[in-house]
Amino acid sequence: MKSLYIGPKGQLRMIGTRKPTYGQENWTAYNKAKTQEMLLLLEILADLVSYVPKAPRGFKGKPMRDFGDLIFAGVVKEYMNHSSRRLISDLVLARERGHMGKVPHYNTIIKYMGDSRMTPILLDLIHLSALPLRDHEETFLVDASGISKALYSRWFDVRFKKKLAEEMKAKDWLKIHLICGSSSHIICTVVVTDGKANDSPHLPKLVLEAAKNFRIKEVCADKGYLSRANVDAITSVGAVPFIPLKSNSNLKAKGSSGWKAMCMYAQLKPDEFMKHYHKRSNVETVFSTLKRKFGVRLLFKGEIGMVNEILCRILAYNIAVLVQMYFVINVDRDFRKFAHLFASLHTK
């Protein structure tokens, strides 16, 4: 019989065993992607914002700033984690490489990040940035996580320390609801709500939006999304739902054929069902990457500015995923055949 001992973090381990590690499957592609990420990110971002229409004329015919250049500046700002003042030198270098037009004033960047007209454009750019991987994803994951508006508030405390959470104000948080691919971790679409919004009601919108551009075969979500309405939304797009049942779940169909089929699958083939469901853990990697790479809190003060800040971070994240997948599977980065699908964008 093997002996047990207490690990460095208090965990119980068996002598002769090692904690499993999960390394990169293709270090050559990973190294190339990381060493060239910034250069390729600027190139891909410039291509994406080239589909943003020129802004209309403002008050008394005064020309407004080019939304494409402003979105370019906002995404680079979030990627670099720079203040708007420190960002200017990076934008000058990007302009010299032909990636943008006129470099905006740092106050102009902040002003337009709080403009509500930027939000639908950023959402469509996120959708567009995911489409080069449409033929490489068939399993999709739904989840949500909070992001702080305040310096000393942590989502971990709100999520797991109930007594402390009661003392914290909901206004200190926004919540990111997203659906992403299981293989590449590309984010297909996103919804931003206040910090106390329930997760479950947003699944149908996320699934239906993603289904416009992707062929969805499976959708995995945790028990918080368990409802007949969500199961029906998933089956309506021809996908199989993998949401684990609760101990008190009512197995009656109540008019939902998808609910009955999922329950039977979970009961008759529990190991196979859970094998599919555990792909959901990949969405935790997505949120972990977003927070480690771009920070755990927001810097803008206005509500619209915060939403646009989140969307800029997600767009930067998606482009980084495209860079990685370019070296892994040589994914096509041509957006021309997809840009016409989005109302706020145009084709060249």
N, C-alpha and C positions, 0 to 999 in steps of 0.2 A: 504493500500500500504506500502510495506517495505521500510525503509530508507536506503540510501546508505552512505558509508563512504570511505575515502581513507586509504588503507592499509599501512603497514610499508614500503613497497617498491614502493609506489606510485600507486599501482593497485586499481581499483575501486571494492569494495566489498559490499555485501548486509548484513545488520544486521541480525543476526540469522543464517548465513551460515558459514561453515568452509571449508578451503582449503582441497581438497581431498588428502589423503595419500595412499601410496601403500606399505604395509608391506609384510613381508615374509608369504607365505601360510603355510609353515611347519618350525616352529622355531626349533623344535627338530632336524630335519635333518640339518638345517643351522648351529646350534650350534656345532653339532658333526663334520660337515665338516670343520668349521673354526678352531676348536681346534686341529684337527688332520691333517690339510692341508699340513703342511710342511713335516711331516713324510711320509704321503702317496704320496706326490709329488715326493720325492726322490725315493721311491719304484717304482712308475710308470715310472719315467724318466729312472731309471736304466734298467727296462724291455725294454723300447723303444730303448735305445741306444745299447742294446745287439744285435740288428739286424743290426747294422752298421758294414760293413766288416772291417777287419783290413786294415790299410793303407799300400800301396805298399812301397817297399824300395826306399830310396831317392838317392841322388847323390853319386856315388861310393859305392853303396851298404849300405850306412848309414841308419839304421832303422828309419822310421819316427814315430812320435807320434801316438798313438791310437786315431783315429777320434772319437770313441765312448766316451772316457774319456774327450776329448776336448769339444765335444758338451755338455756333462753332465756338465762340468765346466762352459761353456758359458751360459747355461740355468739357472743354480743356481745363477750365477752372476747377471743376469737380474732380477731374482725373488727376490733376497735379496737386490738388489740395492747397492751392495758393489763394492769398487774398487777391482782390481785384486789382490792387496796385502792383503787386509782384507779378501778376499774370501778364501785364503789358509787354514785358520783354519777350516772353514766350510767344505772344501773338505776333510780335514784330518778326521773329524768326520764321513763324509759320507763313506770314505774308511773303517773306523773301523766298520761300520755297514754292510760292504760287498756290497755297492752300486757301487763302482768303483774300478779300478785297481790302477795304479801309479798316484799320485797327480802331475800334471804338474807344472812347474815353472810359476810364474805369467806373465813373459814376453812371455813365450810360448803360453799362453792362448790368449794374445793380438795378437801375430803373426799369429796364425792359424785362428782367427776370421776374418782376412783379406784375407783368402785363398778362392778363387772362387770355389774350389772343395767341400767346406762345404755347399754351397748354395743349390744344388739339393738334398743333403742328408737331410738338414733341412726342405725343402719343403715336401719331402716324409714323414718325421716324423710327420709334421703337418697333412698331409692327413691321415696317419695311426692313429694318436691320436684321430681323429674325428670319426673313423669308429665304435667304440663300440656303438655309438648313431644312427647308420644308420636306425634302425627300430623304432626310436622314433621321427624322424623329417620328415615332409612332406611339410612344408612351409619354403621357404628360402628367405633371404633378401640380397640385394646388395646395397653397398654404398661405399664411399671413404672419407678419411680425411687426413689432412696433419700432419706431425710431424717435429719438428724443428731441424736443425743442429746447430743453434746458441742459445746462452744463453738468449738473450733478444728479441727473435722473438716469437710471439704467433700466432697460426693458426686462432684464433678468429679475430685478427686484419686483417689478410690477407683475411679472408673469408667475413667479414662484413664491414670493414672500407676501402672503395675503394680508397680514397685519400692516406691513409697510405700505402695501399697495393702497389700502384704504386711506392712508394719510396723503398720498400723492394725488394731484389733481389731473383729471382726464385731459385738461387743456394743455398739459405738458407733453402730449404725445400725438403722433400721427401713426396710422397703421397702413402698411403696404400689403395689399392682397395681390397675388400674382399666380400665373400659370406658366410653367417652364417645361422644357424638354428633359427627359430623363438621361439621355446619352450625352448631349453637348452642354446641357444646363442653360441653353439660350432662353431668355425670357420672352414669351410671345405677346403678353399683354399684362396690364397692371391697373389696379384701382386703388386710389389713395383716399382714406377716410379718417375720421377722428379716432382717437385712441381707444375708445370704449365700444366701437362698432363690432357687432357680432361677425364672425367669419363666414358662417354657413350661408347666409343669403346672397353672398357675392359669387358663389361657385357657378350658378347658371350663366351669369353674364360673362365670366372669364372663359368658360368652356365654349359658349356660343361664339364669342369673339375670336377665339383661337381657331375654331372649326371653319371660319371663313377662309383661312389661308393654309391650314394644315389638315392632313388626313389623320384623324385621331382614332387609334385603335383601343387604347387603354387610358383610364384616368385613375390616379391613385390619390387618396386624401385620407387624413386621420379621422378619428371618431367624431371630432367636432363638426364634421360636414355630413354626418349620417342623417339623411332624411329621404323620404320618398321623392320629394320635389327635386332634390339634387341628383338622385339616381335616374329619374326620368329625363333630366336635362342632359345627362351623360349619354344615356341610351338613345336619345333623340338625334344625336349626331353620329350614331352607328358605332359607339365605343362601348367597351366593357368597364363597368365601375368596380373599383377595388377599395371599398371603405369597410373596415372591420366592424363587426356588430358589437353592440354593448350587451352586458349581461342581462339587462331588462328589455332588450329590443323585442318589439311585437313583430312576429314573423308573418303575420297576415298581409296579403298583397294589398288589399283595400283599393283595387283598381290599378295598381302599378305592377305591370308584368315584369319590368326590370328589377323591381324590389324582390319579387319572388324568385327570379332567376339568380340574383346575387346571393340571397340567403341560402338557396339550395347549393350553390357552388361552395360557399363558405362552410357549410355543414358536411357536405359529402366529400369534398377534397380540401380539407383545411390547410394541409401543408403546401399544396400547389397554390391555393388562394393567397396565403401569407408570403409565399415566395414572390408573387407579383406585387403584393402590397408593399413589401419592404424596399422596393425601388423608390418609395416616397422619401427615404432618408436623403436622397440626392438634393432635395429642395432645401434641406438644412445647410448643405454646402453652399448653395446659392446665396442664402441670407448671410452666412458666415463670411463669404467672399465680399459681398457688398459692404458689410460693416467694417471688415478689416482693411479693405482697400480704400474706401471713401469716408470712413469715419462713422461713429455711432450716434452723432447728433447733427442737427441742422443749424445753419448759421443765419439764414434769412429770417426776418422778423414777421413780415406779412404772410398770411395764409396762402395766397396765390404764389408768392415767391418760394415758400417752402415746398409746395407741390411741384413747381417747376424745377426746384433744386433736386428733388427726388427723381424726377423724370430724366434730368440731365445725367445723374449718376447711373441710372439704369441703361441709358443709351451708351454711355462710356463703357459700362460693363459688357453690354452686348457686342460692341465693337471689339473689345478685348477677346471675347469668346470667338468671334469670327477670325481674328488673327491666329488664335490657337488652332482652330479647325482648318485654317488654310494650310498649315504645315502638316496636320494630321491626315486629312483626306483631300487636300487640294480643292477646297470648296470654291465654287464660282462666286466672285464678289460683284458681279454685274447686277445693278439694281434697276436698270432701264425697263426690263420686262415686267417689273412689279409696281413701279411708281404710280402708274395710272389707276391702281386699285384704291387709292386714298384721296379723299376729297380735298384735303388741304395742301396736297402736293401736285406737281405737274410733271409731265415728261419733257425731256429736252427736245 
